[in-house]
């Protein structure tokens, strides 16, 4: 096993060289926001779509455009508006007067990287047009199905504070995003750097440093990253705890009774965690789907790849867990009454479920 890991580490070092070049180019444009950049790179390597949420002006759109500039591949930006139609996204059938036949005029979804800007401004019929593309990597126009070229990635942004003229995203669509990244304000030192860099007459641009072939080869290596069975079980336990918090709390108590190496303080803390998790049974209407299990596994492998490791450690799962799970929990009215957010429930889950 050690020999295989060593070979995999060498392969990762070789295949991940372009990641450093992407970081370098994006840092020319984006000041700070390392969490955002890492999230975009993880999604790119793990072949998963990303939903970016944050107030206006936090470089969400700029980060996606800069990422697209570093890759010599197709890029389309879609500005979602209330009057947008499905045909504006996927395309439509057009009649040709010369041939007297209909032909498919493909829409902007036929690209590699698609920026869906302010995605929650479009109505449900437009959102549903994205479902097939996001999940099946194909689009149906007039009864004819067209495959989308790999790599294909939807990078969507939404504003959490402006509700006028917005529509809630369908749960089926939200579940198809691998990560939901909550973008926050930069630190003071970073904001000073933003001021100095972008107050100039012309802002910086990123340059292409890799192509789609580099991405596809890296994805193949990501799937080869080793994950121990105990970490696999840990991921399953975490996801299942969001569906049955009471059962997860009882399992925690059973493990607690079997351990003799804990101090009274540690035992009390674990018991408190189990009790808090048990209380979540009335706070969660629906837990995370099996898609969360798959996405958390692949995302953890991509995170290890970014770190230059050929194996996953529990910290990878703990770091990415909130980004994978926060948009997959449907909370009850009781949770809303207590002003609890999905992150509060997720924190209880991670505190209670035993780390391998």
Protein Blocks (a to p, Z undefined) as FASTA:
>chain_A
ZZmmmmmmmmmmmmmmmmmmmmmmmmmmmggjllmmmmmmmmmmnopacdddddehilmm
mmmmmmmmmpccddddddddfkbcfklmnopcdddfklopacddddfklcfbdcdehkll
pcfklmmmmmmmmmnopaceehiacdddddddddddddfkbmghpacddfklmmmpmbac
ddddddfklmmmmmmmmmpmbdcddddfbdfklmmmmmmmmmmpccdfklmmmmmmmmmm
mmmmmlmmmmmmmmmmmpckbcfklmmmmmmmmmmmmmmmmmpmbdcdfklmmmmmmmmm
mmmmmnopabdcfklmmmmmmmmmmmmcccdfklmmnopafklmmmmmmmmmccZZ
